[in-house]
Amino acid sequence: MLNPPAADQSPSRKRQSGGRIGYWGFVGHCPAQRDGHWSFGGVSNLAAASLRCGLLMLGAVWSADADLVVLKREIKVEGALVQDDLDGVRVRHESGVETFYPRDEVVRVERQGPPEFVEAEKARKDGRFDEALATHGRLIADKNDPCLTGDAWLGILKCYQMTGQTEKAIRAYVAMLEANPRTRHFGHAPLITERFQGDDRAMTFLGDVTDRVREGFVTEVSRVLACTVLGVKGHYEEAEKGFGMLLASSDQRVVDLVRIRWAQLLVSQGRWLDALSALKRDVAEFAPALQPEAQYWLGVCYFKQREHRRAAAALLRVPMMCSEAEELAPECTLLAAQAFEQLDQKARAAAAYRELQEACKGTRAGLEAAKRLAAVAKGD
């Protein structure tokens, strides 16, 4: 049996530290979900007034439908997104001037248009998934906009992931990567767990992708997903062999994803200490886009080890690490609430379930939260 890979200690990999967490009095204040984004304690969305700063020296003038780029030091830039990928963000200002901002200077990007995209995302966050899927699909078909296409595919992926349609989420993720292998959304690889039932169809699809594309980032990521499916279905040796081969990839994104999914494989085997050791050492070393999923599996490991206080703290840090990790946040909240139950903190568990039930109507996590909330109320 292969051992989990060692951490990459290259000095070029930057460490990032998380902020203070707060959750139903567990550490700090109660979070809320506003417009689909989780807000914790002192961590909140920027004041609307600050969005009107204009940055006139860059030719940007505030408008309700302008895309917003937030840079380090709380510098805000508005305009039309021309490029938004791993390299950075390019914005076209109202004056027609374009400015490029390297990725390591960008804190977040908020797309405000076109109206159809805003409507699709509102529908998704309101639980109207069929409407969101249809609108995002039309945007992909009708608009010749690489940035918008990537964002629309991400919206489709989240719809499928949040409703438990993992096979379709896999297809959407691969389509997003094929549209732009440099997309900044690559960290949204579908979460594949033991609940997944469409393994045969998914394996056929992923096999077709690798046969068609043959080499490159899309092919390697498809193989990582295939190995993940093998692992959750109990084919441990085959999965380990595939992961081991993929560690030779020249693309660090692939290597990081392999490390995370290898840790998941160790969890599936009950090798929680091995997985915990690897993740505690590696989380800060992963590409920033992949750190939320690594943090999720760290929380799972703590939960399996019955370290419920640490589990809740680790899981509830995930939404703070990436406001776009909406498909992962409900899973973290659900498991954190179960940790509160194990700590005999029934009120906190009930508050978490109630918040999740309300915020995630129509999703698997929301339905599960409703069931668990009823059980807590009965004292089961």
C-alpha positions as CSV (number, residue, x, y, z in Angstrom):
1,M,0.0,0.0,0.0
2,L,1.4,3.4,-1.0
3,N,1.9,6.0,1.7
4,P,0.4,9.5,1.4
5,P,2.6,11.9,-0.5
6,A,4.8,14.3,1.5
7,A,4.1,18.0,1.5
8,D,5.8,20.3,-1.0
9,Q,8.1,22.5,1.1
10,S,9.1,24.6,-1.8
11,P,9.7,28.2,-0.7
12,S,7.7,29.4,-3.7
13,R,4.5,28.2,-2.2
14,K,3.0,30.9,-0.1
15,R,1.4,30.2,3.3
16,Q,-1.9,31.9,4.0
17,S,-3.4,32.2,7.4
18,G,-7.1,32.3,8.1
19,G,-9.0,34.8,10.1
20,R,-10.9,34.5,13.4
21,I,-14.0,32.3,13.1
22,G,-17.3,32.8,14.8
23,Y,-20.3,30.5,14.8
24,W,-23.3,30.5,17.0
25,G,-21.3,31.5,20.0
26,F,-18.8,28.7,19.5
27,V,-15.9,31.2,19.1
28,G,-17.4,34.5,18.2
29,H,-20.6,35.8,16.6
30,C,-23.4,34.2,14.6
31,P,-22.9,34.1,10.8
32,A,-25.5,34.9,8.4
33,Q,-26.0,34.2,4.7
34,R,-26.5,37.4,2.6
35,D,-27.1,37.1,-1.1
36,G,-25.6,33.6,-1.0
37,H,-22.4,34.6,0.8
38,W,-21.6,33.5,4.3
39,S,-20.6,36.3,6.8
40,F,-18.9,35.5,10.1
41,G,-18.6,37.8,13.1
42,G,-16.5,40.8,12.1
43,V,-16.0,39.5,8.6
44,S,-18.7,41.2,6.4
45,N,-19.3,42.6,3.0
46,L,-17.7,45.9,2.2
47,A,-20.0,48.9,2.8
48,A,-22.0,50.0,-0.2
49,A,-20.7,53.5,0.1
50,S,-17.1,52.4,-0.5
51,L,-18.1,50.9,-3.8
52,R,-18.8,54.4,-5.1
53,C,-15.2,55.5,-4.8
54,G,-15.0,55.6,-8.6
55,L,-11.2,55.2,-8.9
56,L,-11.4,58.0,-11.4
57,M,-7.7,57.8,-12.1
58,L,-8.4,54.5,-13.7
59,G,-11.3,55.8,-15.7
60,A,-13.9,53.8,-13.7
61,V,-17.2,55.4,-12.7
62,W,-19.5,53.6,-10.3
63,S,-22.7,52.1,-11.7
64,A,-25.1,49.4,-10.5
65,D,-24.2,46.9,-13.2
66,A,-20.4,47.4,-13.2
67,D,-18.3,44.4,-12.3
68,L,-16.3,44.9,-9.1
69,V,-12.7,43.8,-8.4
70,V,-11.4,44.2,-4.9
71,L,-7.7,44.4,-4.6
72,K,-5.4,44.2,-1.6
73,R,-5.5,47.2,0.8
74,E,-9.3,47.4,0.0
75,I,-8.8,49.1,-3.3
76,K,-11.9,48.7,-5.4
77,V,-12.0,48.8,-9.2
78,E,-15.1,48.8,-11.4
79,G,-15.7,48.2,-15.0
80,A,-16.3,45.3,-17.4
81,L,-14.3,42.1,-16.9
82,V,-12.3,41.2,-20.0
83,Q,-10.1,38.5,-18.4
84,D,-10.5,36.6,-15.1
85,D,-8.2,33.6,-14.8
86,L,-5.3,32.2,-12.9
87,D,-3.0,34.9,-14.3
88,G,-5.0,37.8,-13.1
89,V,-7.9,40.1,-13.9
90,R,-8.2,42.6,-16.8
91,V,-10.9,45.3,-16.5
92,R,-12.1,47.6,-19.2
93,H,-13.1,51.0,-17.7
94,E,-15.7,53.3,-18.9
95,S,-13.0,55.4,-20.7
96,G,-12.1,52.3,-22.8
97,V,-8.8,51.9,-21.0
98,E,-8.0,48.4,-19.9
99,T,-6.0,47.6,-16.7
100,F,-4.5,44.2,-15.8
101,Y,-4.1,43.2,-12.1
102,P,-2.0,40.1,-11.2
103,R,-3.9,37.3,-9.5
104,D,-1.9,37.7,-6.2
105,E,-3.1,41.3,-5.9
106,V,-6.8,40.3,-6.3
107,V,-8.9,39.6,-3.2
108,R,-12.2,38.8,-4.9
109,V,-14.3,39.5,-8.0
110,E,-18.0,40.3,-8.0
111,R,-19.8,40.1,-11.3
112,Q,-22.7,42.5,-11.5
113,G,-23.9,41.7,-15.0
114,P,-25.3,41.0,-17.5
115,P,-28.8,41.0,-16.1
116,E,-29.4,37.4,-17.2
117,F,-26.5,36.2,-15.2
118,V,-27.6,38.1,-12.1
119,E,-31.1,36.6,-12.4
120,A,-29.7,33.1,-12.8
121,E,-27.5,33.4,-9.7
122,K,-30.5,34.8,-7.7
123,A,-32.6,31.9,-8.9
124,R,-29.9,29.4,-7.8
125,K,-29.5,31.0,-4.4
126,D,-33.3,31.0,-3.9
127,G,-33.4,27.3,-4.7
128,R,-35.0,27.7,-8.2
129,F,-32.4,25.4,-9.7
130,D,-34.2,24.5,-12.9
131,E,-34.6,28.2,-13.8
132,A,-30.9,28.9,-12.9
133,L,-29.7,25.9,-15.1
134,A,-31.8,27.1,-18.1
135,T,-30.6,30.7,-17.9
136,H,-26.9,29.8,-17.4
137,G,-27.2,27.3,-20.3
138,R,-28.5,30.1,-22.6
139,L,-25.7,32.4,-21.5
140,I,-23.1,29.8,-22.5
141,A,-24.8,29.2,-25.8
142,D,-25.5,32.9,-26.7
143,K,-22.6,34.9,-25.3
144,N,-19.1,35.0,-26.8
145,D,-17.5,36.0,-23.5
146,P,-14.9,33.7,-21.9
147,C,-15.2,35.2,-18.5
148,L,-19.0,34.9,-18.5
149,T,-18.8,31.4,-19.9
150,G,-16.6,30.2,-17.0
151,D,-18.9,31.9,-14.4
152,A,-22.0,30.3,-16.0
153,W,-20.5,26.9,-16.0
154,L,-19.6,27.4,-12.3
155,G,-23.3,28.3,-11.6
156,I,-24.4,25.1,-13.3
157,L,-21.8,23.0,-11.4
158,K,-23.1,24.5,-8.1
159,C,-26.7,23.7,-9.0
160,Y,-25.9,20.1,-9.6
161,Q,-23.6,19.7,-6.6
162,M,-26.0,21.3,-4.2
163,T,-28.9,19.0,-5.4
164,G,-26.8,15.9,-5.2
165,Q,-26.4,15.3,-8.9
166,T,-22.8,14.5,-8.7
167,E,-22.4,12.9,-12.2
168,K,-23.8,16.1,-13.8
169,A,-21.6,18.2,-11.6
170,I,-18.6,16.3,-12.9
171,R,-19.7,16.9,-16.5
172,A,-20.1,20.6,-15.8
173,Y,-16.7,20.9,-14.2
174,V,-14.9,19.2,-17.1
175,A,-16.8,21.4,-19.6
176,M,-15.7,24.5,-17.6
177,L,-12.1,23.4,-17.7
178,E,-12.3,22.6,-21.5
179,A,-13.7,26.1,-22.1
180,N,-10.7,27.6,-20.2
181,P,-8.0,25.4,-18.7
182,R,-6.7,28.5,-16.9
183,T,-10.0,29.3,-15.1
184,R,-9.7,30.5,-11.6
185,H,-12.6,28.2,-10.7
186,F,-10.6,25.0,-11.0
187,G,-10.7,24.6,-7.2
188,H,-14.4,23.8,-7.5
189,A,-13.8,20.1,-8.3
190,P,-17.0,18.3,-7.4
191,L,-17.1,16.7,-4.0
192,I,-17.5,12.9,-4.6
193,T,-18.5,10.9,-1.5
194,E,-19.8,7.5,-0.6
195,R,-23.4,8.7,-1.4
196,F,-22.4,8.9,-5.1
197,Q,-24.5,6.5,-7.2
198,G,-23.6,7.4,-10.8
199,D,-20.1,5.9,-10.7
200,D,-20.5,3.8,-13.9
201,R,-21.8,6.7,-16.0
202,A,-19.2,9.0,-14.6
203,M,-16.3,6.6,-15.3
204,T,-17.5,6.1,-18.9
205,F,-17.7,9.9,-19.3
206,L,-14.2,10.5,-17.8
207,G,-12.7,7.7,-19.8
208,D,-14.2,9.3,-23.0
209,V,-12.6,12.6,-22.0
210,T,-9.1,11.2,-21.5
211,D,-9.4,9.3,-24.8
212,R,-10.5,12.4,-26.7
213,V,-8.1,14.9,-25.1
214,R,-5.3,12.5,-24.4
215,E,-3.0,14.9,-22.5
216,G,-2.9,18.1,-20.7
217,F,-4.6,19.6,-17.6
218,V,-8.1,18.6,-18.5
219,T,-7.1,14.9,-19.0
220,E,-5.1,14.8,-15.8
221,V,-7.9,16.3,-13.7
222,S,-10.4,13.9,-15.3
223,R,-8.1,11.1,-14.1
224,V,-8.0,12.5,-10.6
225,L,-11.8,12.5,-10.6
226,A,-11.9,8.9,-11.9
227,C,-9.5,7.8,-9.1
228,T,-11.7,9.6,-6.6
229,V,-14.7,7.6,-7.8
230,L,-12.7,4.4,-7.6
231,G,-11.7,5.2,-4.0
232,V,-15.3,5.9,-2.7
233,K,-16.4,2.7,-4.3
234,G,-13.7,0.7,-2.4
235,H,-11.2,0.1,-5.2
236,Y,-8.4,1.4,-3.0
237,E,-5.4,-0.2,-4.7
238,E,-6.4,1.0,-8.2
239,A,-7.1,4.5,-6.9
240,E,-3.8,4.7,-5.1
241,K,-1.9,3.5,-8.2
242,G,-3.6,6.2,-10.3
243,F,-2.9,8.9,-7.7
244,G,0.7,7.9,-7.5
245,M,1.1,8.2,-11.3
246,L,-0.5,11.6,-11.3
247,L,1.9,13.0,-8.7
248,A,4.4,13.2,-11.6
249,S,2.3,15.9,-13.2
250,S,4.2,19.1,-14.1
251,D,1.1,21.1,-13.2
252,Q,1.1,22.0,-9.5
253,R,-2.7,22.3,-9.6
254,V,-3.0,18.6,-10.5
255,V,-0.5,17.6,-7.8
256,D,-2.4,19.6,-5.1
257,L,-5.8,18.1,-6.1
258,V,-4.2,14.6,-6.0
259,R,-2.9,15.3,-2.4
260,I,-6.4,16.3,-1.3
261,R,-8.2,13.4,-2.9
262,W,-5.5,11.0,-1.6
263,A,-6.3,12.3,1.9
264,Q,-10.0,11.6,1.1
265,L,-9.0,8.0,0.1
266,L,-7.2,7.6,3.5
267,V,-10.4,8.7,5.2
268,S,-12.4,6.1,3.2
269,Q,-10.0,3.4,4.4
270,G,-10.3,4.5,8.0
271,R,-6.7,5.7,8.1
272,W,-7.7,9.0,9.7
273,L,-4.4,9.6,11.5
274,D,-2.6,9.3,8.2
275,A,-5.0,11.7,6.5
276,L,-4.9,14.1,9.4
277,S,-1.2,14.2,9.4
278,A,-1.0,14.9,5.7
279,L,-3.6,17.6,5.7
280,K,-2.4,19.4,8.8
281,R,1.0,19.6,7.1
282,D,-0.3,20.5,3.6
283,V,-3.4,22.8,3.9
284,A,-1.4,26.1,3.8
285,E,0.8,24.7,1.0
286,F,-2.1,24.1,-1.5
287,A,-3.1,26.4,-4.3
288,P,-5.4,29.0,-2.6
289,A,-8.3,27.8,-4.8
290,L,-8.0,24.3,-3.3
291,Q,-7.5,25.2,0.3
292,P,-11.3,25.1,1.2
293,E,-11.6,21.5,0.2
294,A,-8.4,20.6,2.0
295,Q,-9.8,22.3,5.1
296,Y,-13.1,20.4,4.7
297,W,-11.3,17.0,4.8
298,L,-9.3,18.2,7.8
299,G,-12.6,18.8,9.6
300,V,-13.8,15.4,8.6
301,C,-10.7,13.8,10.0
302,Y,-11.2,15.5,13.3
303,F,-14.8,14.4,13.4
304,K,-13.9,10.8,12.7
305,Q,-11.3,11.0,15.5
306,R,-14.1,12.3,17.8
307,E,-12.3,15.6,18.3
308,H,-15.6,17.4,17.8
309,R,-14.5,20.8,19.0
310,R,-11.6,20.9,16.6
311,A,-13.9,19.5,13.9
312,A,-16.4,22.3,14.2
313,A,-13.7,24.9,14.2
314,A,-12.0,23.5,11.1
315,L,-15.3,23.1,9.2
316,L,-16.6,26.5,10.0
317,R,-13.5,28.1,8.7
318,V,-14.2,26.9,5.2
319,P,-16.7,29.6,4.1
320,M,-14.3,32.3,5.4
321,M,-11.5,30.9,3.1
322,C,-13.6,31.4,0.0
323,S,-16.9,33.2,-0.3
324,E,-17.5,31.3,-3.6
325,A,-17.4,27.9,-1.9
326,E,-21.2,27.8,-1.6
327,E,-21.5,24.2,-2.7
328,L,-19.0,23.1,0.1
329,A,-20.3,25.4,2.9
330,P,-23.5,23.5,3.5
331,E,-21.7,20.2,3.9
332,C,-19.3,21.9,6.4
333,T,-22.2,23.4,8.3
334,L,-24.1,20.1,8.4
335,L,-21.1,18.2,9.8
336,A,-20.2,21.0,12.2
337,A,-23.8,20.9,13.6
338,Q,-23.4,17.2,14.2
339,A,-20.2,18.0,16.1
340,F,-22.2,20.4,18.3
341,E,-24.6,17.6,19.0
342,Q,-21.8,15.3,20.1
343,L,-20.5,18.1,22.4
344,D,-24.1,18.2,23.9
345,Q,-24.5,21.7,22.6
346,K,-28.0,21.1,21.4
347,A,-29.0,24.8,21.1
348,R,-26.0,25.5,18.8
349,A,-26.7,22.4,16.8
350,A,-30.4,23.4,16.4
351,A,-29.4,27.0,15.4
352,A,-27.0,25.6,12.7
353,Y,-29.6,23.2,11.4
354,R,-32.3,25.9,11.3
355,E,-30.0,28.4,9.5
356,L,-29.0,25.7,7.0
357,Q,-32.6,24.6,6.4
358,E,-33.6,28.1,5.6
359,A,-30.6,29.1,3.5
360,C,-30.5,25.9,1.5
361,K,-34.0,25.0,0.6
362,G,-34.4,22.3,-2.0
363,T,-30.8,21.0,-1.5
364,R,-29.7,17.7,0.0
365,A,-28.0,19.5,2.9
366,G,-31.1,21.6,3.6
367,L,-33.4,18.5,3.7
368,E,-30.9,16.6,5.9
369,A,-30.8,19.7,8.2
370,A,-34.6,19.7,8.5
371,K,-34.6,16.0,9.6
372,R,-31.8,16.5,12.1
373,L,-33.5,19.6,13.5
374,A,-36.7,17.6,14.1
375,A,-34.6,15.0,15.9
376,V,-32.9,17.5,18.1
377,A,-36.3,19.1,19.0
378,K,-37.6,15.7,20.1
379,G,-34.4,15.1,22.1
380,D,-33.4,12.0,20.1
